[in-house]
């Protein structure tokens, strides 16, 4: 609750909150409780039209904690009617006990977590928070390479507060997406234009943290596609409401309703490696769609922020109660 009481993301991190505080709580939470809490959130995001979701670890920051999260995600995959992708984000922050020997924690990720992830088939993606005071581009490259070696697809959290070369590290490793991008240099944009990496923007994170909004209009006008996502997590975006993301994109990113809807559907599917089966209504694709209440046009969805215009949700060809 520190953020809602006025503290910044950096203030919360300095006092031991944020990611590190979540990791402490997770150590004492059972897999059953984690599953039940996550299940409630999955049911919540269905109501606003989400049909596929990427779930990240990254709040364990220990062998036991990270594997616990990933095993819960695997169970959710098998029981939910949502399409779920698992993202291993063990390199989310540096645990306090490894503050003076960062390389030892990275060794733990590579030598103890990743082998179990491979053996138990616990993840689809490998991810790193490449940012000042978190992971350097060199450390990011090392972790991504270890994940790629066991068949995981790389992604990267990058350019949330500073531009330190993380985008280039993501491009080098053929990342599926680079996520956040609130701070962008001209070289970052030019390099992305030469790649197949999907820029993924998180407007509700900027809204909640009070940080700059990503330069979506500049990216689009430069010829780049963008995807939009909620970044639903306890520290920086405690909401999985995609219609609100659409509203923020139109109002603060200056995207058109059509651009915003494409960014949350077909472009979002690409960012999850699902564009052949999801993201548009087409013959041969999964029948995930929603039907709105009577509205004047699709622009009404982002226009009426805070209002849920969705009347019926269909997942896998079935109407969801």
Wavefront OBJ file of the C-alpha trace (Angstrom):
o trace
v 0.000 0.000 0.000
v 3.046 2.294 0.109
v 2.494 3.400 -3.486
v -1.124 4.421 -2.907
v 0.138 6.398 0.107
v 2.447 8.449 -2.091
v 5.830 6.699 -2.104
v 7.629 6.258 -5.427
v 8.737 2.901 -6.876
v 12.339 3.772 -5.979
v 11.388 4.863 -2.421
v 9.580 1.582 -1.835
v 12.528 -0.451 -3.163
v 15.009 1.422 -0.925
v 13.007 0.633 2.213
v 12.950 -3.064 1.340
v 9.525 -3.133 -0.257
v 8.432 -3.909 -3.777
v 9.805 -7.058 -5.384
v 11.922 -8.024 -2.343
v 8.971 -7.675 0.033
v 6.777 -9.787 -2.259
v 9.509 -12.441 -2.297
v 9.489 -12.600 1.505
v 5.740 -13.111 1.548
v 5.893 -15.756 -1.139
v 8.346 -17.880 0.857
v 5.648 -18.348 3.499
v 2.765 -18.950 1.089
v 1.788 -22.483 0.125
v 1.372 -23.654 -3.456
v -2.308 -24.217 -2.736
v -2.804 -20.622 -1.582
v -0.843 -19.292 -4.545
v -2.990 -21.353 -6.892
v -6.248 -20.148 -5.326
v -5.171 -16.494 -5.387
v -4.049 -16.766 -9.012
v -7.254 -18.578 -9.976
v -9.342 -15.684 -8.669
v -7.295 -13.256 -10.762
v -7.697 -15.395 -13.867
v -11.456 -15.441 -13.358
v -11.370 -11.656 -12.918
v -9.493 -10.923 -16.149
v -11.805 -13.217 -18.141
v -14.674 -10.837 -17.415
v -12.983 -8.043 -19.335
v -12.225 -10.187 -22.367
v -8.782 -11.698 -21.785
v -8.390 -15.074 -23.497
v -4.639 -15.627 -23.232
v -2.257 -14.540 -20.495
v 1.452 -14.686 -19.763
v 2.230 -15.373 -16.091
v 5.681 -14.555 -14.764
v 7.613 -15.880 -11.823
v 10.142 -13.465 -10.318
v 8.709 -13.048 -6.837
v 10.492 -16.036 -5.321
v 14.133 -15.000 -5.858
v 15.307 -18.342 -4.509
v 15.420 -21.830 -5.949
v 12.483 -22.952 -3.818
v 10.429 -19.792 -4.383
v 10.871 -19.567 -8.149
v 10.149 -23.246 -8.714
v 7.092 -22.982 -6.460
v 5.670 -20.212 -8.626
v 6.396 -22.044 -11.860
v 4.808 -25.263 -10.609
v 1.665 -23.324 -9.688
v 1.622 -21.772 -13.172
v 1.936 -25.237 -14.703
v -1.094 -26.395 -12.693
v -3.042 -23.297 -13.744
v -2.218 -24.096 -17.375
v -3.720 -27.550 -17.042
v -6.916 -26.452 -15.271
v -7.836 -23.036 -16.690
v -9.726 -22.481 -19.943
v -7.470 -19.499 -20.589
v -4.396 -20.006 -22.765
v -1.455 -19.533 -20.376
v 2.240 -19.044 -21.072
v 4.803 -19.362 -18.258
v 7.648 -16.866 -18.050
v 10.675 -17.569 -15.835
v 11.752 -14.203 -14.406
v 14.176 -15.372 -11.731
v 16.359 -12.389 -12.678
v 13.786 -9.854 -11.494
v 15.822 -8.328 -8.669
v 18.963 -9.192 -6.697
v 18.036 -10.789 -3.345
v 19.385 -8.861 -0.350
v 21.693 -11.713 0.708
v 23.429 -11.568 -2.691
v 23.783 -7.799 -2.826
v 27.571 -7.988 -2.489
v 28.010 -11.101 -4.658
v 25.565 -10.722 -7.528
v 27.276 -13.328 -9.675
v 26.507 -16.012 -7.071
v 22.773 -15.417 -7.500
v 23.096 -15.519 -11.280
v 24.991 -18.809 -10.881
v 22.045 -20.045 -8.800
v 19.626 -19.164 -11.606
v 21.749 -20.866 -14.250
v 22.999 -23.925 -12.366
v 20.131 -24.757 -10.005
v 16.886 -23.227 -11.295
v 17.177 -23.653 -15.061
v 18.036 -27.396 -14.992
v 14.893 -28.143 -12.945
v 12.819 -25.926 -15.233
v 14.052 -28.014 -18.154
v 13.447 -31.357 -16.424
v 9.911 -30.452 -15.305
v 8.978 -28.389 -18.387
v 8.036 -25.425 -16.210
v 8.447 -22.435 -18.528
v 7.993 -21.176 -22.071
v 10.045 -17.978 -21.755
v 13.191 -16.707 -20.043
v 13.063 -13.073 -18.905
v 15.317 -10.523 -17.167
v 14.740 -7.056 -15.675
v 17.569 -5.224 -17.435
v 17.644 -1.857 -15.692
v 19.839 0.423 -13.581
v 20.148 -1.069 -10.055
v 18.798 -4.419 -11.279
v 20.594 -6.385 -14.059
v 23.229 -5.086 -16.452
v 23.145 -5.911 -20.170
v 26.074 -8.298 -19.639
v 24.278 -10.126 -16.815
v 21.078 -10.156 -18.868
v 22.871 -11.721 -21.812
v 24.287 -14.459 -19.589
v 20.879 -15.389 -18.164
v 19.114 -15.263 -21.535
v 21.758 -17.464 -23.134
v 21.312 -20.070 -20.393
v 17.559 -20.112 -21.008
v 17.939 -20.280 -24.771
v 20.232 -23.288 -24.317
v 17.327 -25.320 -22.866
v 14.806 -24.127 -25.449
v 13.212 -21.167 -23.669
v 12.185 -18.155 -25.754
v 13.790 -14.908 -24.533
v 11.897 -11.809 -23.451
v 13.180 -8.771 -21.586
v 11.946 -6.102 -19.137
v 13.801 -3.004 -20.293
v 13.938 0.812 -20.481
v 11.490 1.365 -17.641
v 13.606 4.073 -16.010
v 16.806 4.282 -18.068
v 18.219 3.209 -21.435
v 21.368 1.174 -20.746
v 21.655 -1.096 -23.778
v 19.072 -3.673 -22.769
v 17.080 -3.350 -25.978
v 20.192 -4.179 -27.965
v 20.778 -7.214 -25.725
v 17.213 -8.351 -26.408
v 17.657 -7.922 -30.156
v 20.961 -9.786 -30.072
v 19.215 -12.739 -28.410
v 16.187 -12.655 -30.778
v 13.813 -11.770 -27.955
v 10.147 -12.242 -28.756
v 9.307 -8.943 -27.064
v 10.866 -6.071 -25.149
v 8.510 -4.870 -22.423
v 8.061 -1.439 -20.761
v 9.977 1.075 -22.961
v 8.957 4.165 -21.008
v 12.382 5.699 -21.721
v 13.519 5.447 -25.340
v 16.553 6.877 -27.113
v 16.580 7.413 -30.867
v 19.119 4.584 -31.257
v 16.767 2.199 -29.434
v 14.036 2.954 -31.964
v 16.364 2.601 -34.934
v 17.652 -0.743 -33.678
v 14.128 -2.087 -33.089
v 13.176 -1.146 -36.644
v 15.852 -3.546 -37.920
v 14.547 -6.454 -35.835
v 11.495 -8.716 -35.471
v 11.177 -7.930 -31.745
v 7.749 -6.716 -30.597
v 7.781 -3.527 -28.479
v 5.271 -4.089 -25.662
v 3.966 -1.086 -23.743
v 2.376 -1.022 -20.292
v 0.361 2.174 -19.838
v -1.302 1.221 -16.562
v 2.165 0.811 -15.025
v 2.926 4.445 -15.923
v -0.488 5.434 -14.553
v 0.047 3.727 -11.192
v 3.712 4.631 -10.663
v 3.457 8.160 -11.998
v 6.344 7.620 -14.411
v 6.512 8.785 -18.056
v 4.334 7.061 -20.622
v 6.158 5.196 -23.381
v 6.466 7.192 -26.642
v 3.932 5.019 -28.459
v 3.077 7.591 -31.095
v 6.737 8.024 -32.003
v 7.248 4.263 -32.242
v 4.196 3.803 -34.474
v 4.997 6.797 -36.650
v 8.499 5.363 -37.109
v 6.939 2.242 -38.612
v 7.100 -0.044 -35.584
v 4.228 -2.209 -34.354
v 3.407 -2.098 -30.644
v 1.638 -4.497 -28.306
v -0.193 -3.445 -25.158
v -0.399 -5.378 -21.893
v -1.562 -4.794 -18.322
v 1.628 -5.748 -16.402
v -0.751 -7.071 -13.718
v 1.406 -7.386 -10.573
v 1.270 -6.286 -6.915
v 3.984 -3.624 -7.035
v 3.484 -1.524 -10.124
v 0.135 -2.436 -11.728
v -2.456 -4.034 -9.439
v -5.023 -4.310 -12.238
v -5.593 -6.742 -15.090
v -8.227 -4.589 -16.766
v -7.489 -4.511 -20.517
v -10.300 -2.052 -21.415
v -8.645 0.441 -19.048
v -5.352 -0.168 -20.866
v -7.144 0.696 -24.108
v -8.392 3.937 -22.564
v -4.928 4.913 -21.343
v -3.435 4.077 -24.733
v -5.876 6.332 -26.559
v -5.709 9.180 -24.051
v -2.047 9.181 -23.026
v -0.321 7.404 -25.919
v -2.477 9.210 -28.508
v -3.241 5.902 -30.222
v -6.433 5.525 -32.228
v -9.005 2.994 -30.956
v -8.168 0.742 -33.929
v -4.427 0.885 -33.152
v -5.035 0.160 -29.477
v -7.331 -2.797 -30.180
v -4.851 -4.253 -32.684
v -2.107 -3.802 -30.078
v -4.027 -5.798 -27.458
v -5.159 -8.542 -29.858
v -3.075 -9.587 -32.856
v 0.096 -7.777 -31.746
v -0.307 -9.089 -28.221
v -0.669 -12.591 -29.628
v 2.588 -12.117 -31.555
v 4.310 -11.010 -28.336
v 3.201 -14.307 -26.771
v 4.159 -16.460 -29.745
v 0.478 -17.165 -30.402
v -0.319 -15.167 -33.545
v -1.008 -18.313 -35.601
v -3.777 -19.413 -33.243
v -4.927 -16.298 -31.369
v -5.364 -12.557 -31.740
v -7.936 -12.330 -34.527
v -11.244 -13.872 -35.538
v -10.320 -16.121 -38.435
v -10.965 -19.613 -39.787
v -8.632 -22.079 -38.095
v -7.902 -19.877 -35.075
v -9.103 -20.495 -31.532
v -12.624 -19.161 -30.936
v -11.748 -16.661 -28.233
v -13.850 -13.537 -28.535
v -16.217 -11.281 -26.676
v -19.529 -9.650 -27.523
v -20.205 -6.177 -26.176
v -23.377 -4.625 -24.908
v -25.030 -2.368 -27.459
v -22.502 0.404 -28.120
v -22.143 3.059 -30.808
v -18.744 1.877 -32.109
v -15.567 0.125 -30.991
v -14.265 3.560 -29.938
v -16.795 3.494 -27.098
v -14.741 0.801 -25.321
v -11.725 3.062 -24.624
v -13.948 6.161 -24.456
v -16.017 4.875 -21.527
v -13.057 4.295 -19.213
v -13.859 2.369 -16.045
v -16.952 0.870 -17.641
v -17.111 -2.772 -18.711
v -18.859 -2.878 -22.089
v -18.458 -6.651 -22.422
v -21.631 -8.703 -22.186
v -20.542 -12.193 -23.307
v -17.126 -13.872 -23.239
v -16.409 -16.911 -25.428
v -13.305 -19.013 -24.790
v -12.397 -22.067 -26.843
v -15.779 -21.802 -28.550
v -17.747 -21.915 -25.286
v -19.708 -19.142 -23.616
v -18.237 -18.398 -20.183
v -20.620 -17.703 -17.316
l 1 2 3 4 5 6 7 8 9 10 11 12 13 14 15 16 17 18 19 20 21 22 23 24 25 26 27 28 29 30 31 32 33 34 35 36 37 38 39 40 41 42 43 44 45 46 47 48 49 50 51 52 53 54 55 56 57 58 59 60 61 62 63 64 65 66 67 68 69 70 71 72 73 74 75 76 77 78 79 80 81 82 83 84 85 86 87 88 89 90 91 92 93 94 95 96 97 98 99 100 101 102 103 104 105 106 107 108 109 110 111 112 113 114 115 116 117 118 119 120 121 122 123 124 125 126 127 128 129 130 131 132 133 134 135 136 137 138 139 140 141 142 143 144 145 146 147 148 149 150 151 152 153 154 155 156 157 158 159 160 161 162 163 164 165 166 167 168 169 170 171 172 173 174 175 176 177 178 179 180 181 182 183 184 185 186 187 188 189 190 191 192 193 194 195 196 197 198 199 200 201 202 203 204 205 206 207 208 209 210 211 212 213 214 215 216 217 218 219 220 221 222 223 224 225 226 227 228 229 230 231 232 233 234 235 236 237 238 239 240 241 242 243 244 245 246 247 248 249 250 251 252 253 254 255 256 257 258 259 260 261 262 263 264 265 266 267 268 269 270 271 272 273 274 275 276 277 278 279 280 281 282 283 284 285 286 287 288 289 290 291 292 293 294 295 296 297 298 299 300 301 302 303 304 305 306 307 308 309 310 311 312 313 314 315 316 317 318 319 320 321
